[in-house]
Amino acid sequence: MTAGTQVSAPSDLQVSDNYGRPVRSMRLSVTQRCSLACDYCHKEGQTPSREEMTPSEIERLVRVAASAGVKKVKLTGGEPLMREDLSEIIQRLSRLVSEVSLTTNGYSLKDNARDLKDAGLNRINVSLHTLNKDVYSRICGVDMVDSVVRGIRSAVAAGLAPVKVNMVVLKGFNESDIGSMMRFCAETGAVLQLIEYEASREGAKEEDFKKRFYSLVGVEEDLRSKAVNIFHNELHRRGRYQVKADGGLVTVEVVRPMHNTEFCQNCTRIRLSSDGILKPCLMEKSGELDLLRPLRKGASDSDLRELFMKGVAARRPYWR
């Protein structure tokens, strides 16, 4: 097959790793640039780089992934909205997969939500860890609460459903704000996603992590006891709980990666960095493969697909 030749993506094809976990989605970073300075950020596990793939390069690598069964792509950063060509990227990818979603800090979302929807974006995650401006500044380095709230409301109005509000829960910072965030999401129609502070095995032994880590086990047990309805997200088998808040209902999803074997056993995701590195796992450097350099040197889609399959084979549960 010659360079640039396109491969088709059979809708019923599904590849799995050596642990029987199908790969159905890709978390794709489009930039490492960001307008915030959150010191908890795992930066998608990327090695620092200023290089960014072009829209056509992103499209080609996602087409290859789709040919191997990837059906959903989540665009991440850094901050994806710092790319002026983000709508073009979304347009290109929406033709290849069944769902394109986005994770953003929400700062400039108010002015972009409708355009993103029109480009083909299906849903969105917005990071907002508290409504308290002082606490937000401590976590993110600057106060942008009002702008982010406006962005969330604009995303809901634009029909980017569901709008998920990502709240990383940090001990000593915002654990007491969970209730107010639930009420905010009930009022806006967003889903609250509570996320444990995450670290590698080595990082989890460090004092800074121990000071900030807030286990969500007890929170999830409380949600379960109060839930009107309980569901599970296929990805990581995350619990979703519908609970009463301010006379209405709010859905709260709990992301508990730390030491959670069920979380890893149900991982159906692979990652691609902004400079074209295929990552089998957020926490592991082993098994990483460069797809961008071969692409730029004229590799065929068959060659790239072979590399992609090698990356799938390198996946293994981090917590076992």
C-alpha positions as CSV (number, residue, x, y, z in Angstrom):
1,M,0.0,0.0,0.0
2,T,1.4,3.4,-0.9
3,A,1.9,6.3,1.4
4,G,-1.3,8.1,2.1
5,T,-3.5,5.3,1.0
6,Q,-6.7,5.2,3.1
7,V,-7.9,2.2,4.9
8,S,-11.5,1.6,5.6
9,A,-12.9,1.2,9.1
10,P,-15.3,-1.8,9.3
11,S,-18.0,-0.9,11.9
12,D,-18.0,-4.3,13.5
13,L,-14.2,-4.6,13.9
14,Q,-12.9,-4.5,17.5
15,V,-9.4,-5.2,18.6
16,S,-8.4,-6.1,22.2
17,D,-5.2,-6.1,24.2
18,N,-3.6,-9.2,25.7
19,Y,-5.8,-8.8,28.8
20,G,-9.0,-9.0,26.7
21,R,-9.8,-5.3,27.0
22,P,-11.2,-3.9,23.8
23,V,-9.8,-0.5,22.6
24,R,-12.9,1.6,21.8
25,S,-11.7,5.2,22.4
26,M,-8.7,7.5,22.1
27,R,-7.7,10.4,24.3
28,L,-5.9,12.7,21.9
29,S,-3.9,15.7,23.0
30,V,-3.8,18.5,20.4
31,T,-1.5,20.9,22.3
32,Q,0.5,21.1,25.5
33,R,-0.1,24.9,25.7
34,C,-2.4,26.0,28.5
35,S,-3.7,29.2,30.0
36,L,-3.6,27.9,33.6
37,A,-0.9,26.7,35.9
38,C,-2.6,23.9,37.9
39,D,0.2,22.2,39.8
40,Y,-1.8,18.9,40.2
41,C,-2.0,18.4,36.4
42,H,-0.7,15.1,35.0
43,K,-0.3,16.8,31.6
44,E,-1.7,13.6,30.0
45,G,1.6,11.8,30.8
46,Q,3.3,13.6,27.9
47,T,7.0,14.4,27.7
48,P,7.3,18.2,27.3
49,S,7.2,19.2,23.6
50,R,6.2,22.2,21.6
51,E,5.6,20.2,18.5
52,E,1.9,19.8,17.4
53,M,0.4,17.6,14.7
54,T,-1.4,19.3,11.8
55,P,-5.1,18.7,11.3
56,S,-4.4,16.5,8.4
57,E,-1.9,14.4,10.4
58,I,-4.3,14.1,13.2
59,E,-7.0,13.0,10.8
60,R,-4.8,10.4,9.2
61,L,-3.8,8.8,12.5
62,V,-7.3,8.8,13.8
63,R,-8.5,7.1,10.5
64,V,-5.9,4.4,11.2
65,A,-7.1,4.0,14.8
66,A,-10.8,3.9,13.5
67,S,-9.8,1.1,11.1
68,A,-8.8,-0.9,14.2
69,G,-12.1,-0.3,16.1
70,V,-11.7,3.1,17.8
71,K,-15.1,4.7,17.8
72,K,-14.7,7.7,20.1
73,V,-12.1,10.4,20.4
74,K,-11.7,12.9,23.2
75,L,-9.6,16.0,22.4
76,T,-7.4,17.2,25.3
77,G,-4.4,19.4,25.9
78,G,-3.0,21.4,27.5
79,E,-5.9,23.6,26.6
80,P,-7.4,22.5,23.2
81,L,-9.1,25.9,22.7
82,M,-5.7,27.5,22.3
83,R,-5.5,25.9,18.9
84,E,-7.1,28.3,16.3
85,D,-7.8,25.3,14.0
86,L,-9.7,23.3,16.6
87,S,-13.0,23.5,14.7
88,E,-11.2,22.1,11.6
89,I,-9.8,19.2,13.6
90,I,-13.3,18.4,14.9
91,Q,-14.8,18.6,11.5
92,R,-12.2,16.2,10.1
93,L,-12.6,13.7,13.0
94,S,-16.4,13.7,13.1
95,R,-16.5,12.0,9.8
96,L,-14.3,9.1,11.1
97,V,-15.8,8.2,14.5
98,S,-19.1,8.1,16.1
99,E,-18.3,10.6,18.8
100,V,-15.9,13.5,19.2
101,S,-15.7,15.1,22.7
102,L,-13.5,17.7,24.3
103,T,-11.9,18.5,27.7
104,T,-11.3,22.2,28.4
105,N,-10.6,24.6,31.2
106,G,-13.6,26.5,30.0
107,Y,-12.0,30.0,30.0
108,S,-12.9,30.8,26.4
109,L,-15.7,28.4,26.0
110,K,-18.5,31.0,26.1
111,D,-17.5,32.4,22.8
112,N,-16.8,29.0,21.2
113,A,-19.5,26.6,22.4
114,R,-21.9,27.1,19.4
115,D,-19.1,26.9,16.8
116,L,-17.7,23.7,18.4
117,K,-21.2,22.2,18.2
118,D,-21.6,23.2,14.6
119,A,-18.2,21.7,13.7
120,G,-19.4,18.3,14.9
121,L,-18.5,18.2,18.6
122,N,-20.8,15.9,20.5
123,R,-20.1,16.6,24.2
124,I,-17.7,18.4,26.5
125,N,-16.0,18.2,29.8
126,V,-15.2,21.4,31.6
127,S,-12.7,21.6,34.5
128,L,-14.2,23.5,37.5
129,H,-13.0,22.4,40.9
130,T,-14.9,24.9,43.0
131,L,-17.1,27.9,42.8
132,N,-15.0,29.6,45.5
133,K,-12.7,32.1,43.7
134,D,-10.0,32.0,46.3
135,V,-9.8,28.3,46.3
136,Y,-9.9,28.2,42.5
137,S,-6.9,30.6,42.5
138,R,-5.0,28.4,44.9
139,I,-5.5,25.4,42.7
140,C,-5.2,26.9,39.2
141,G,-3.0,30.0,39.8
142,V,-5.6,32.5,38.6
143,D,-9.3,33.3,39.2
144,M,-11.4,32.4,36.2
145,V,-14.5,31.1,37.9
146,D,-17.0,33.5,36.4
147,S,-15.7,32.9,32.8
148,V,-15.8,29.1,33.3
149,V,-19.3,29.2,34.7
150,R,-20.4,31.2,31.7
151,G,-18.7,28.7,29.4
152,I,-20.6,25.8,31.1
153,R,-23.9,27.6,30.6
154,S,-23.1,28.3,27.0
155,A,-22.2,24.7,26.4
156,V,-25.5,23.5,27.9
157,A,-27.4,26.0,25.7
158,A,-25.5,24.9,22.6
159,G,-26.6,21.3,23.1
160,L,-23.2,19.8,23.9
161,A,-24.8,17.0,25.9
162,P,-23.9,15.8,28.3
163,V,-21.8,18.7,29.7
164,K,-19.6,17.2,32.4
165,V,-18.0,19.3,35.1
166,N,-14.7,17.8,36.1
167,M,-13.9,18.4,39.8
168,V,-10.5,17.0,41.0
169,V,-11.0,16.7,44.7
170,L,-8.0,17.8,46.8
171,K,-7.8,17.4,50.5
172,G,-7.4,20.7,52.3
173,F,-8.6,22.6,49.2
174,N,-12.1,21.7,47.9
175,E,-13.4,18.5,49.5
176,S,-16.0,20.6,51.4
177,D,-17.3,22.1,48.1
178,I,-18.7,18.9,46.7
179,G,-22.2,19.7,47.9
180,S,-22.2,23.2,46.3
181,M,-20.9,21.8,43.1
182,M,-23.7,19.2,43.1
183,R,-26.3,22.0,43.5
184,F,-24.6,24.0,40.7
185,C,-24.7,21.1,38.3
186,A,-28.4,20.4,39.2
187,E,-29.3,24.0,38.4
188,T,-27.3,24.1,35.1
189,G,-28.2,20.6,33.9
190,A,-24.6,19.5,33.9
191,V,-23.2,16.2,35.2
192,L,-20.7,16.4,38.0
193,Q,-17.6,14.2,37.6
194,L,-15.7,13.8,40.9
195,I,-12.1,12.8,40.2
196,E,-9.5,11.4,42.6
197,Y,-6.1,13.1,42.6
198,E,-3.9,10.7,40.7
199,A,-0.3,9.7,40.8
200,S,2.1,6.9,39.8
201,R,3.1,4.2,42.3
202,E,6.2,6.1,43.0
203,G,4.5,9.5,43.2
204,A,1.9,8.1,45.6
205,K,4.6,7.7,48.2
206,E,5.6,11.3,48.2
207,E,4.5,13.6,51.0
208,D,2.9,16.2,48.7
209,F,0.6,13.6,47.3
210,K,-0.3,12.2,50.7
211,K,-1.2,15.7,51.9
212,R,-3.5,16.3,48.9
213,F,-5.0,12.9,48.2
214,Y,-8.7,12.7,49.2
215,S,-10.1,9.2,48.8
216,L,-13.5,9.2,47.1
217,V,-14.5,5.7,48.5
218,G,-16.6,7.2,51.3
219,V,-18.1,9.8,48.9
220,E,-19.1,7.1,46.5
221,E,-20.6,5.0,49.3
222,D,-22.7,7.9,50.4
223,L,-23.9,8.6,46.9
224,R,-24.8,5.0,46.5
225,S,-26.9,5.1,49.6
226,K,-28.8,8.2,48.5
227,A,-29.1,7.4,44.8
228,V,-32.5,7.3,43.0
229,N,-30.8,5.6,40.1
230,I,-27.4,3.9,39.6
231,F,-25.7,3.4,36.3
232,H,-22.1,2.6,35.2
233,N,-19.9,4.1,32.5
234,E,-18.5,1.3,30.4
235,L,-15.1,3.1,30.5
236,H,-13.4,2.0,33.8
237,R,-16.8,0.9,35.1
238,R,-17.2,4.3,36.8
239,G,-20.3,4.6,39.0
240,R,-22.9,7.1,38.0
241,Y,-25.4,8.2,40.7
242,Q,-28.6,10.2,40.3
243,V,-29.3,11.9,43.5
244,K,-31.6,14.7,44.7
245,A,-30.3,18.2,44.9
246,D,-32.3,21.4,45.5
247,G,-35.5,19.7,44.6
248,G,-34.2,18.3,41.4
249,L,-31.9,15.5,40.3
250,V,-28.2,15.7,39.5
251,T,-26.0,12.9,38.1
252,V,-22.6,12.4,39.8
253,E,-20.0,10.2,38.2
254,V,-17.0,9.1,40.3
255,V,-13.6,8.5,38.9
256,R,-11.4,6.5,41.3
257,P,-8.2,5.4,39.6
258,M,-5.9,5.0,42.6
259,H,-5.2,1.3,43.5
260,N,-8.5,0.4,41.8
261,T,-8.0,-2.8,39.9
262,E,-11.6,-2.6,38.5
263,F,-10.8,0.8,37.0
264,C,-7.9,-0.6,35.0
265,Q,-9.6,-3.9,34.2
266,N,-12.3,-1.9,32.4
267,C,-10.1,0.6,30.6
268,T,-11.0,0.7,26.9
269,R,-8.9,3.8,26.0
270,I,-5.6,4.4,24.3
271,R,-3.8,7.8,24.1
272,L,-2.0,9.9,21.5
273,S,0.1,12.9,22.5
274,S,0.2,16.2,20.7
275,D,3.5,15.3,19.1
276,G,2.3,11.9,17.8
277,I,3.4,9.5,20.5
278,L,1.0,6.6,21.0
279,K,0.6,5.9,24.8
280,P,-0.8,2.6,26.0
281,C,-1.3,4.0,29.5
282,L,-1.2,7.4,31.2
283,M,1.1,6.1,34.0
284,E,3.4,4.0,31.9
285,K,6.2,5.1,29.6
286,S,6.9,1.5,28.5
287,G,5.3,0.6,25.2
288,E,5.1,4.1,23.9
289,L,5.5,4.4,20.1
290,D,6.2,7.3,17.7
291,L,3.6,7.4,15.0
292,L,4.3,10.9,13.7
293,R,7.9,10.5,12.5
294,P,7.0,7.4,10.4
295,L,4.0,9.2,9.0
296,R,6.2,12.2,8.0
297,K,8.7,9.9,6.4
298,G,6.1,8.3,4.1
299,A,4.8,5.3,6.0
300,S,1.7,3.8,4.5
301,D,-1.6,3.4,6.4
302,S,-0.8,-0.3,6.7
303,D,2.5,0.5,8.3
304,L,0.9,2.9,10.7
305,R,-1.9,0.4,11.6
306,E,0.8,-2.2,12.4
307,L,2.4,0.3,14.8
308,F,-1.0,1.1,16.3
309,M,-1.7,-2.6,16.8
310,K,1.8,-3.0,18.5
311,G,0.7,-0.2,20.9
312,V,-2.5,-2.0,21.7
313,A,-0.6,-5.2,22.4
314,A,1.6,-3.2,24.9
315,R,-1.4,-2.2,27.0
316,R,-1.5,-3.7,30.5
317,P,-3.5,-2.8,33.6
318,Y,-1.5,-0.4,35.8
319,W,-3.2,-1.4,39.0
320,R,-3.4,-5.2,39.1
